[in-house]
Amino acid sequence: MLPGGFRLSVISDEVSQDLIKVAEFARRFNLDAIEIRTVWNKPPHQLLDHVGEISSILSRYGLKVCSIASPFFKCDIDNREEYLLHLDILRRCCELARRLDVDIVRGFTFWRKGRYEDYEYRIIELFQEPLKIIEDEEVILAIENEPATFTTNGRLVSMIIERLSSNYVKAVWDPGNDVSDPYGEKPYPDGYSYVKRHIIHIHIKDAKRVDGEVVPVPVGEGDVDFRGQFKALKADGYRGYLSLETHWRPRKRLTEEQIVRPGGAAFSEAGEEASEVCMRNLIRILESL
Protein backbone atom coordinates (compact mmCIF):
# COMPACT_ATOMS: atom_id res chain seq x y z
CA MET A 1 0.00 0.00 0.00
CA LEU A 2 1.22 3.51 -0.81
CA PRO A 3 2.11 6.18 1.75
CA GLY A 4 -1.03 7.43 3.48
CA GLY A 5 -2.79 4.11 3.03
CA PHE A 6 -4.10 5.17 -0.38
CA ARG A 7 -5.18 2.65 -2.97
CA LEU A 8 -4.77 3.39 -6.68
CA SER A 9 -7.10 2.86 -9.59
CA VAL A 10 -7.55 4.09 -13.15
CA ILE A 11 -10.72 4.85 -15.07
CA SER A 12 -10.92 2.21 -17.78
CA ASP A 13 -11.28 4.33 -20.91
CA GLU A 14 -8.47 6.69 -19.90
CA VAL A 15 -6.22 3.78 -20.93
CA SER A 16 -8.11 1.85 -23.60
CA GLN A 17 -11.45 0.47 -24.70
CA ASP A 18 -9.83 -2.98 -24.49
CA LEU A 19 -10.25 -4.20 -20.91
CA ILE A 20 -7.27 -6.53 -21.19
CA LYS A 21 -5.02 -3.56 -22.02
CA VAL A 22 -6.47 -1.72 -19.03
CA ALA A 23 -5.76 -4.72 -16.80
CA GLU A 24 -2.20 -4.98 -18.11
CA PHE A 25 -1.69 -1.29 -17.38
CA ALA A 26 -3.01 -1.83 -13.86
CA ARG A 27 -0.62 -4.72 -13.29
CA ARG A 28 2.38 -2.69 -14.50
CA PHE A 29 1.68 -0.09 -11.85
CA ASN A 30 0.52 -2.50 -9.13
CA LEU A 31 -2.92 -0.90 -9.02
CA ASP A 32 -5.57 -2.33 -6.73
CA ALA A 33 -8.59 -1.79 -8.96
CA ILE A 34 -10.08 -0.22 -12.04
CA GLU A 35 -13.06 2.08 -12.37
CA ILE A 36 -15.55 1.10 -15.06
CA ARG A 37 -16.63 3.80 -17.50
CA THR A 38 -16.77 2.87 -21.19
CA VAL A 39 -15.45 -0.57 -22.13
CA TRP A 40 -15.51 -2.00 -25.65
CA ASN A 41 -17.15 1.29 -26.72
CA LYS A 42 -20.10 0.68 -24.42
CA PRO A 43 -21.13 2.84 -21.43
CA PRO A 44 -21.54 1.07 -18.08
CA HIS A 45 -25.31 0.71 -18.32
CA GLN A 46 -24.83 -1.32 -21.51
CA LEU A 47 -22.36 -3.77 -19.97
CA LEU A 48 -24.71 -6.07 -18.08
CA ASP A 49 -24.40 -8.74 -20.78
CA HIS A 50 -20.61 -8.62 -20.39
CA VAL A 51 -20.33 -9.11 -16.63
CA GLY A 52 -18.93 -12.62 -16.98
CA GLU A 53 -16.17 -11.50 -19.34
CA ILE A 54 -15.34 -8.46 -17.20
CA SER A 55 -15.17 -10.56 -14.03
CA SER A 56 -13.02 -13.20 -15.72
CA ILE A 57 -10.46 -10.63 -16.95
CA LEU A 58 -10.26 -8.82 -13.63
CA SER A 59 -9.93 -12.07 -11.70
CA ARG A 60 -7.08 -13.16 -13.96
CA TYR A 61 -5.20 -9.96 -13.13
CA GLY A 62 -6.12 -9.86 -9.44
CA LEU A 63 -8.10 -6.64 -9.76
CA LYS A 64 -11.24 -5.27 -8.14
CA VAL A 65 -13.73 -2.71 -9.38
CA CYS A 66 -13.72 0.39 -7.16
CA SER A 67 -16.57 2.36 -8.75
CA ILE A 68 -18.99 2.50 -11.66
CA ALA A 69 -18.38 5.82 -13.44
CA SER A 70 -21.94 6.29 -14.57
CA PRO A 71 -23.16 9.30 -16.61
CA PHE A 72 -26.28 9.41 -14.42
CA PHE A 73 -28.03 12.80 -14.50
CA LYS A 74 -25.78 14.32 -17.11
CA CYS A 75 -29.01 15.39 -18.73
CA ASP A 76 -31.43 18.32 -19.08
CA ILE A 77 -33.28 19.04 -15.86
CA ASP A 78 -36.34 20.15 -17.85
CA ASN A 79 -36.51 17.14 -20.20
CA ARG A 80 -38.87 14.49 -18.80
CA GLU A 81 -37.87 11.90 -21.41
CA GLU A 82 -34.19 12.26 -20.53
CA TYR A 83 -35.03 12.10 -16.84
CA LEU A 84 -36.80 8.75 -17.22
CA LEU A 85 -33.97 7.43 -19.37
CA HIS A 86 -31.46 8.34 -16.67
CA LEU A 87 -33.49 6.60 -13.99
CA ASP A 88 -33.08 3.46 -16.08
CA ILE A 89 -29.34 4.18 -16.42
CA LEU A 90 -29.11 4.36 -12.63
CA ARG A 91 -31.01 1.09 -12.17
CA ARG A 92 -28.75 -0.69 -14.65
CA CYS A 93 -25.59 0.75 -13.12
CA CYS A 94 -26.72 -0.33 -9.66
CA GLU A 95 -27.22 -3.85 -11.01
CA LEU A 96 -23.79 -3.75 -12.65
CA ALA A 97 -22.26 -2.58 -9.37
CA ARG A 98 -23.94 -5.38 -7.44
CA ARG A 99 -22.79 -8.02 -9.92
CA LEU A 100 -19.21 -6.69 -9.90
CA ASP A 101 -19.16 -6.54 -6.09
CA VAL A 102 -18.79 -2.77 -5.72
CA ASP A 103 -21.08 -0.36 -3.87
CA ILE A 104 -20.29 3.01 -5.50
CA VAL A 105 -22.02 4.47 -8.56
CA ARG A 106 -20.93 7.95 -9.63
CA GLY A 107 -23.58 10.54 -10.56
CA PHE A 108 -24.21 14.20 -11.36
CA THR A 109 -26.79 16.96 -10.89
CA PHE A 110 -28.03 17.86 -14.40
CA TRP A 111 -26.48 20.16 -17.00
CA ARG A 112 -25.98 23.62 -15.61
CA LYS A 113 -28.27 26.28 -17.07
CA GLY A 114 -28.25 28.84 -14.27
CA ARG A 115 -27.31 29.23 -10.62
CA TYR A 116 -27.52 26.19 -8.38
CA GLU A 117 -29.46 28.19 -5.79
CA ASP A 118 -32.23 28.93 -8.32
CA TYR A 119 -32.66 25.23 -9.13
CA GLU A 120 -31.97 23.60 -5.77
CA TYR A 121 -35.61 22.83 -4.94
CA ARG A 122 -36.15 21.26 -8.38
CA ILE A 123 -32.95 19.19 -8.12
CA ILE A 124 -33.99 17.86 -4.72
CA GLU A 125 -37.46 17.04 -6.03
CA LEU A 126 -36.05 15.09 -8.99
CA PHE A 127 -33.65 13.16 -6.74
CA GLN A 128 -36.45 11.56 -4.72
CA GLU A 129 -36.90 8.64 -7.10
CA PRO A 130 -33.14 8.00 -7.38
CA LEU A 131 -32.95 7.98 -3.57
CA LYS A 132 -35.50 5.17 -3.49
CA ILE A 133 -33.50 3.22 -6.07
CA ILE A 134 -30.13 3.48 -4.32
CA GLU A 135 -31.57 2.85 -0.87
CA ASP A 136 -33.39 -0.27 -2.11
CA GLU A 137 -30.20 -1.47 -3.82
CA GLU A 138 -27.96 -0.38 -0.91
CA VAL A 139 -25.64 1.33 -3.40
CA ILE A 140 -23.91 4.63 -2.69
CA LEU A 141 -24.51 7.39 -5.21
CA ALA A 142 -21.35 9.51 -5.27
CA ILE A 143 -21.98 12.98 -6.67
CA GLU A 144 -19.07 14.56 -8.50
CA ASN A 145 -18.15 18.23 -8.73
CA GLU A 146 -18.42 18.93 -12.46
CA PRO A 147 -18.35 22.47 -13.91
CA ALA A 148 -20.82 21.52 -16.67
CA THR A 149 -23.44 20.61 -14.05
CA PHE A 150 -25.21 22.55 -11.31
CA THR A 151 -22.81 21.35 -8.59
CA THR A 152 -19.70 22.88 -10.09
CA ASN A 153 -17.47 22.77 -7.02
CA GLY A 154 -16.86 21.35 -3.55
CA ARG A 155 -19.12 23.86 -1.82
CA LEU A 156 -22.13 23.06 -4.00
CA VAL A 157 -21.61 19.30 -3.86
CA SER A 158 -21.58 19.51 -0.08
CA MET A 159 -24.77 21.59 -0.17
CA ILE A 160 -26.78 19.12 -2.26
CA ILE A 161 -25.55 16.15 -0.21
CA GLU A 162 -26.63 17.84 3.00
CA ARG A 163 -30.01 18.80 1.51
CA LEU A 164 -30.66 15.24 0.31
CA SER A 165 -29.72 13.91 3.75
CA SER A 166 -29.27 10.23 2.82
CA ASN A 167 -26.65 7.81 4.09
CA TYR A 168 -26.45 6.55 0.50
CA VAL A 169 -25.38 9.89 -1.04
CA LYS A 170 -21.70 10.80 -0.81
CA ALA A 171 -19.14 12.72 -2.89
CA VAL A 172 -16.61 12.00 -5.59
CA TRP A 173 -14.03 14.74 -5.10
CA ASP A 174 -12.20 15.82 -8.25
CA PRO A 175 -9.76 18.66 -7.46
CA GLY A 176 -8.76 18.82 -11.15
CA ASN A 177 -12.34 19.63 -12.12
CA ASP A 178 -12.35 22.42 -9.56
CA VAL A 179 -9.70 24.30 -11.56
CA SER A 180 -12.51 24.91 -14.10
CA ASP A 181 -15.06 26.03 -11.52
CA PRO A 182 -16.90 29.06 -12.98
CA TYR A 183 -17.10 30.57 -9.48
CA GLY A 184 -13.33 30.37 -9.06
CA GLU A 185 -13.18 27.98 -6.11
CA LYS A 186 -9.62 26.92 -5.32
CA PRO A 187 -9.44 23.09 -5.21
CA TYR A 188 -7.23 22.82 -2.14
CA PRO A 189 -7.69 23.97 0.52
CA ASP A 190 -10.98 25.74 -0.25
CA GLY A 191 -13.08 23.21 -2.17
CA TYR A 192 -11.74 20.34 -0.12
CA SER A 193 -12.66 22.07 3.15
CA TYR A 194 -16.33 22.07 2.12
CA VAL A 195 -16.60 18.54 0.79
CA LYS A 196 -14.10 16.55 2.86
CA ARG A 197 -16.60 15.08 5.32
CA HIS A 198 -18.63 13.62 2.44
CA ILE A 199 -15.86 12.13 0.29
CA ILE A 200 -16.02 8.43 -0.52
CA HIS A 201 -14.00 8.39 -3.76
CA ILE A 202 -11.46 10.64 -5.50
CA HIS A 203 -10.61 11.32 -9.14
CA ILE A 204 -7.13 12.51 -10.06
CA LYS A 205 -6.50 14.84 -12.98
CA ASP A 206 -4.72 18.16 -13.34
CA ALA A 207 -5.21 21.39 -15.30
CA LYS A 208 -4.03 24.96 -15.32
CA ARG A 209 -5.40 28.31 -16.37
CA VAL A 210 -3.56 29.84 -19.31
CA ASP A 211 -4.74 33.28 -20.49
CA GLY A 212 -8.17 32.64 -19.01
CA GLU A 213 -8.50 29.18 -20.56
CA VAL A 214 -8.31 25.92 -18.60
CA VAL A 215 -5.88 23.47 -20.20
CA PRO A 216 -5.54 19.79 -19.15
CA VAL A 217 -1.95 18.91 -18.19
CA PRO A 218 -0.14 15.88 -16.71
CA VAL A 219 -0.75 15.27 -13.03
CA GLY A 220 1.51 17.46 -10.92
CA GLU A 221 2.08 20.08 -13.63
CA GLY A 222 -1.07 22.16 -13.11
CA ASP A 223 -2.82 24.33 -10.57
CA VAL A 224 -3.84 21.58 -8.14
CA ASP A 225 -1.74 21.47 -4.96
CA PHE A 226 -1.58 17.69 -4.86
CA ARG A 227 1.05 17.55 -2.14
CA GLY A 228 -1.13 19.64 0.14
CA GLN A 229 -4.22 17.70 -0.88
CA PHE A 230 -2.70 14.29 -0.20
CA LYS A 231 -1.24 15.40 3.13
CA ALA A 232 -4.69 16.63 4.17
CA LEU A 233 -6.35 13.41 3.03
CA LYS A 234 -3.85 11.39 5.05
CA ALA A 235 -4.35 13.59 8.13
CA ASP A 236 -8.13 13.33 7.78
CA GLY A 237 -8.03 9.54 7.57
CA TYR A 238 -9.10 9.01 3.95
CA ARG A 239 -8.43 5.40 2.99
CA GLY A 240 -10.35 5.16 -0.25
CA TYR A 241 -9.15 5.08 -3.84
CA LEU A 242 -7.32 7.67 -5.88
CA SER A 243 -8.60 6.96 -9.37
CA LEU A 244 -6.62 8.39 -12.28
CA GLU A 245 -8.68 10.27 -14.87
CA THR A 246 -6.11 12.08 -16.98
CA HIS A 247 -8.24 14.03 -19.54
CA TRP A 248 -4.83 15.07 -20.92
CA ARG A 249 -3.45 13.65 -24.15
CA PRO A 250 0.05 14.09 -25.61
CA ARG A 251 0.18 15.91 -28.95
CA LYS A 252 -3.55 16.72 -29.01
CA ARG A 253 -6.35 18.09 -26.86
CA LEU A 254 -9.65 16.45 -26.18
CA THR A 255 -12.63 18.46 -27.38
CA GLU A 256 -14.98 20.07 -24.89
CA GLU A 257 -17.60 17.51 -25.88
CA GLN A 258 -15.19 14.64 -25.14
CA ILE A 259 -14.34 16.16 -21.77
CA VAL A 260 -17.94 16.54 -20.60
CA ARG A 261 -19.14 13.28 -22.25
CA PRO A 262 -16.06 11.04 -22.05
CA GLY A 263 -16.01 7.59 -23.60
CA GLY A 264 -15.46 5.63 -26.79
CA ALA A 265 -12.49 4.92 -29.04
CA ALA A 266 -11.77 8.52 -30.06
CA PHE A 267 -11.66 9.56 -26.41
CA SER A 268 -9.31 6.70 -25.50
CA GLU A 269 -6.85 7.39 -28.34
CA ALA A 270 -3.36 7.97 -26.85
CA GLY A 271 -4.89 7.45 -23.41
CA GLU A 272 -2.47 4.73 -22.38
CA GLU A 273 0.56 6.92 -23.09
CA ALA A 274 -1.04 9.82 -21.21
CA SER A 275 -1.98 7.62 -18.27
CA GLU A 276 1.57 6.20 -18.09
CA VAL A 277 2.95 9.71 -17.63
CA CYS A 278 0.28 10.74 -15.14
CA MET A 279 0.47 7.55 -13.08
CA ARG A 280 4.25 7.87 -12.75
CA ASN A 281 3.83 11.48 -11.65
CA LEU A 282 1.11 10.54 -9.17
CA ILE A 283 3.17 7.78 -7.59
CA ARG A 284 6.20 10.06 -7.42
CA ILE A 285 4.19 12.70 -5.55
CA LEU A 286 2.80 10.14 -3.11
CA GLU A 287 6.23 8.62 -2.44
CA SER A 288 7.67 12.10 -1.77
CA LEU A 289 5.25 12.88 1.06
C-alpha positions in Angstrom: 0.0 0.0 0.0 1.2 3.5 -0.8 2.1 6.2 1.8 -1.0 7.4 3.5 -2.8 4.1 3.0 -4.1 5.2 -0.4 -5.2 2.6 -3.0 -4.8 3.4 -6.7 -7.1 2.9 -9.6 -7.5 4.1 -13.1 -10.7 4.9 -15.1 -10.9 2.2 -17.8 -11.3 4.3 -20.9 -8.5 6.7 -19.9 -6.2 3.8 -20.9 -8.1 1.9 -23.6 -11.4 0.5 -24.7 -9.8 -3.0 -24.5 -10.2 -4.2 -20.9 -7.3 -6.5 -21.2 -5.0 -3.6 -22.0 -6.5 -1.7 -19.0 -5.8 -4.7 -16.8 -2.2 -5.0 -18.1 -1.7 -1.3 -17.4 -3.0 -1.8 -13.9 -0.6 -4.7 -13.3 2.4 -2.7 -14.5 1.7 -0.1 -11.8 0.5 -2.5 -9.1 -2.9 -0.9 -9.0 -5.6 -2.3 -6.7 -8.6 -1.8 -9.0 -10.1 -0.2 -12.0 -13.1 2.1 -12.4 -15.6 1.1 -15.1 -16.6 3.8 -17.5 -16.8 2.9 -21.2 -15.4 -0.6 -22.1 -15.5 -2.0 -25.7 -17.1 1.3 -26.7 -20.1 0.7 -24.4 -21.1 2.8 -21.4 -21.5 1.1 -18.1 -25.3 0.7 -18.3 -24.8 -1.3 -21.5 -22.4 -3.8 -20.0 -24.7 -6.1 -18.1 -24.4 -8.7 -20.8 -20.6 -8.6 -20.4 -20.3 -9.1 -16.6 -18.9 -12.6 -17.0 -16.2 -11.5 -19.3 -15.3 -8.5 -17.2 -15.2 -10.6 -14.0 -13.0 -13.2 -15.7 -10.5 -10.6 -17.0 -10.3 -8.8 -13.6 -9.9 -12.1 -11.7 -7.1 -13.2 -14.0 -5.2 -10.0 -13.1 -6.1 -9.9 -9.4 -8.1 -6.6 -9.8 -11.2 -5.3 -8.1 -13.7 -2.7 -9.4 -13.7 0.4 -7.2 -16.6 2.4 -8.7 -19.0 2.5 -11.7 -18.4 5.8 -13.4 -21.9 6.3 -14.6 -23.2 9.3 -16.6 -26.3 9.4 -14.4 -28.0 12.8 -14.5 -25.8 14.3 -17.1 -29.0 15.4 -18.7 -31.4 18.3 -19.1 -33.3 19.0 -15.9 -36.3 20.1 -17.9 -36.5 17.1 -20.2 -38.9 14.5 -18.8 -37.9 11.9 -21.4 -34.2 12.3 -20.5 -35.0 12.1 -16.8 -36.8 8.8 -17.2 -34.0 7.4 -19.4 -31.5 8.3 -16.7 -33.5 6.6 -14.0 -33.1 3.5 -16.1 -29.3 4.2 -16.4 -29.1 4.4 -12.6 -31.0 1.1 -12.2 -28.8 -0.7 -14.7 -25.6 0.7 -13.1 -26.7 -0.3 -9.7 -27.2 -3.8 -11.0 -23.8 -3.8 -12.6 -22.3 -2.6 -9.4 -23.9 -5.4 -7.4 -22.8 -8.0 -9.9 -19.2 -6.7 -9.9 -19.2 -6.5 -6.1 -18.8 -2.8 -5.7 -21.1 -0.4 -3.9 -20.3 3.0 -5.5 -22.0 4.5 -8.6 -20.9 7.9 -9.6 -23.6 10.5 -10.6 -24.2 14.2 -11.4 -26.8 17.0 -10.9 -28.0 17.9 -14.4 -26.5 20.2 -17.0 -26.0 23.6 -15.6 -28.3 26.3 -17.1 -28.3 28.8 -14.3 -27.3 29.2 -10.6 -27.5 26.2 -8.4 -29.5 28.2 -5.8 -32.2 28.9 -8.3 -32.7 25.2 -9.1 -32.0 23.6 -5.8 -35.6 22.8 -4.9 -36.1 21.3 -8.4 -32.9 19.2 -8.1 -34.0 17.9 -4.7 -37.5 17.0 -6.0 -36.0 15.1 -9.0 -33.7 13.2 -6.7 -36.4 11.6 -4.7 -36.9 8.6 -7.1 -33.1 8.0 -7.4 -33.0 8.0 -3.6 -35.5 5.2 -3.5 -33.5 3.2 -6.1 -30.1 3.5 -4.3 -31.6 2.8 -0.9 -33.4 -0.3 -2.1 -30.2 -1.5 -3.8 -28.0 -0.4 -0.9 -25.6 1.3 -3.4 -23.9 4.6 -2.7 -24.5 7.4 -5.2 -21.4 9.5 -5.3 -22.0 13.0 -6.7 -19.1 14.6 -8.5 -18.1 18.2 -8.7 -18.4 18.9 -12.5 -18.3 22.5 -13.9 -20.8 21.5 -16.7 -23.4 20.6 -14.1 -25.2 22.5 -11.3 -22.8 21.3 -8.6 -19.7 22.9 -10.1 -17.5 22.8 -7.0 -16.9 21.4 -3.6 -19.1 23.9 -1.8 -22.1 23.1 -4.0 -21.6 19.3 -3.9 -21.6 19.5 -0.1 -24.8 21.6 -0.2 -26.8 19.1 -2.3 -25.5 16.1 -0.2 -26.6 17.8 3.0 -30.0 18.8 1.5 -30.7 15.2 0.3 -29.7 13.9 3.7 -29.3 10.2 2.8 -26.7 7.8 4.1 -26.5 6.6 0.5 -25.4 9.9 -1.0 -21.7 10.8 -0.8 -19.1 12.7 -2.9 -16.6 12.0 -5.6 -14.0 14.7 -5.1 -12.2 15.8 -8.3 -9.8 18.7 -7.5 -8.8 18.8 -11.1 -12.3 19.6 -12.1 -12.3 22.4 -9.6 -9.7 24.3 -11.6 -12.5 24.9 -14.1 -15.1 26.0 -11.5 -16.9 29.1 -13.0 -17.1 30.6 -9.5 -13.3 30.4 -9.1 -13.2 28.0 -6.1 -9.6 26.9 -5.3 -9.4 23.1 -5.2 -7.2 22.8 -2.1 -7.7 24.0 0.5 -11.0 25.7 -0.3 -13.1 23.2 -2.2 -11.7 20.3 -0.1 -12.7 22.1 3.2 -16.3 22.1 2.1 -16.6 18.5 0.8 -14.1 16.5 2.9 -16.6 15.1 5.3 -18.6 13.6 2.4 -15.9 12.1 0.3 -16.0 8.4 -0.5 -14.0 8.4 -3.8 -11.5 10.6 -5.5 -10.6 11.3 -9.1 -7.1 12.5 -10.1 -6.5 14.8 -13.0 -4.7 18.2 -13.3 -5.2 21.4 -15.3 -4.0 25.0 -15.3 -5.4 28.3 -16.4 -3.6 29.8 -19.3 -4.7 33.3 -20.5 -8.2 32.6 -19.0 -8.5 29.2 -20.6 -8.3 25.9 -18.6 -5.9 23.5 -20.2 -5.5 19.8 -19.2 -1.9 18.9 -18.2 -0.1 15.9 -16.7 -0.8 15.3 -13.0 1.5 17.5 -10.9 2.1 20.1 -13.6 -1.1 22.2 -13.1 -2.8 24.3 -10.6 -3.8 21.6 -8.1 -1.7 21.5 -5.0 -1.6 17.7 -4.9 1.1 17.5 -2.1 -1.1 19.6 0.1 -4.2 17.7 -0.9 -2.7 14.3 -0.2 -1.2 15.4 3.1 -4.7 16.6 4.2 -6.4 13.4 3.0 -3.9 11.4 5.0 -4.3 13.6 8.1 -8.1 13.3 7.8 -8.0 9.5 7.6 -9.1 9.0 4.0 -8.4 5.4 3.0 -10.4 5.2 -0.3 -9.2 5.1 -3.8 -7.3 7.7 -5.9 -8.6 7.0 -9.4 -6.6 8.4 -12.3 -8.7 10.3 -14.9 -6.1 12.1 -17.0 -8.2 14.0 -19.5 -4.8 15.1 -20.9 -3.4 13.6 -24.1 0.0 14.1 -25.6 0.2 15.9 -29.0 -3.6 16.7 -29.0 -6.3 18.1 -26.9 -9.7 16.5 -26.2 -12.6 18.5 -27.4 -15.0 20.1 -24.9 -17.6 17.5 -25.9 -15.2 14.6 -25.1 -14.3 16.2 -21.8 -17.9 16.5 -20.6 -19.1 13.3 -22.2 -16.1 11.0 -22.0 -16.0 7.6 -23.6 -15.5 5.6 -26.8 -12.5 4.9 -29.0 -11.8 8.5 -30.1 -11.7 9.6 -26.4 -9.3 6.7 -25.5 -6.9 7.4 -28.3 -3.4 8.0 -26.9 -4.9 7.5 -23.4 -2.5 4.7 -22.4 0.6 6.9 -23.1 -1.0 9.8 -21.2 -2.0 7.6 -18.3 1.6 6.2 -18.1 3.0 9.7 -17.6 0.3 10.7 -15.1 0.5 7.6 -13.1 4.2 7.9 -12.7 3.8 11.5 -11.6 1.1 10.5 -9.2 3.2 7.8 -7.6 6.2 10.1 -7.4 4.2 12.7 -5.6 2.8 10.1 -3.1 6.2 8.6 -2.4 7.7 12.1 -1.8 5.3 12.9 1.1 
